[in-house]
């Protein structure tokens, strides 16, 4: 049986995997839409995905699809989100919350 901390770790792991895969897919979809002159995903939605935990997927999407790499909001904002997520995980581990 899992303890509380193990269950929290599992939830965090599944959430992180899911939101990062979603973020990567949305960045790819938006690049596809940009190339094919279709309706686009809003920049705020792309940034929100990074902010709510999808920063690794967003960075991968920016690199793989060469998408939004020239926009300062993305070049600065997405890595900043990643740093904040890492600091949050470190803080939570230090305080034995996760």
N, C-alpha and C positions, 0 to 999 in steps of 0.2 A: 504494500500500500504506500502511496506517496505521502510525504509530509507536506505541510503547508508551503514551505520554501520550494520543494521540488515541483509542486503544482504551479506555483507562481513562475518558476523558471520555465516550465513547459509552456504556459500561456504566453510568456514574453517571447520565447523562441518561435512559436507558431505565428504570433502576431507579426514579429519582425520579418519572418520569411514571407508571409502573405502580403504585407504592405509593401515590401521591397520588390516582390515580383509584380504586384499591381503597378507600382510606380514605374518600373522598367517598361512594362507593357504599354502604359499610357504615354510615356515619352516616345516610344516607338510608333504608336498609333498617331500621335500628333505630327511626327515627322512624315509619316506616310500621307496624312491629310494635307500637309504643307506642300508636298511634292505634287499631289494630284488635285490641288485647288479645291479641297473640300472644307466643310466646316471644321474649325480647329478647337482644340481643348484650350480653355482660357489659361493665361499665364498664372493667374492666381490659383487655379486648381492644381497646376503643376507644382507650384511652390507649397501649397497646402499639403500635397502628398509627401513632399520632402519633410515638411515640418512635423507631420504626425507620425514619423518613424520611417519613411521611405527614402531617406537621404542616400543610402548606399545604392538603391535601385535608380534613383534620379541621377547620381553621378555616373553610374554605368550607362544609363540611357543617353546622357549627354556625350559620353565618350564613344559608345558603340554606334549611335545614330548620328553623331556630329550635330547635335540639336541643342540650340539655345546656348552654345558655347561662347558667343560674342556678347550676350546680354549680361551686363554687370549684376543685375538682380540674381541671376543664376550662378554666375562665376563666383560671387561672394556669398550669396544667401544659402545655397545648397551645401557647400563645405562647412559653413557656419552651423547649419542645422546638424550636420554629422558630428561636429565637435561638441555641440551641446548635448546630443544624445549620448555620446561617449562619456562626457562628464556626469550626466545623470546616472548612467549605469554604474560608474565608479562610485559616485556618492551613495547610491542605493546599496552597493556591495559593502562599502565601508560601514554603513549603518545597519548591516545585516537585515535589510528589508527584503532583499531578494536572495 
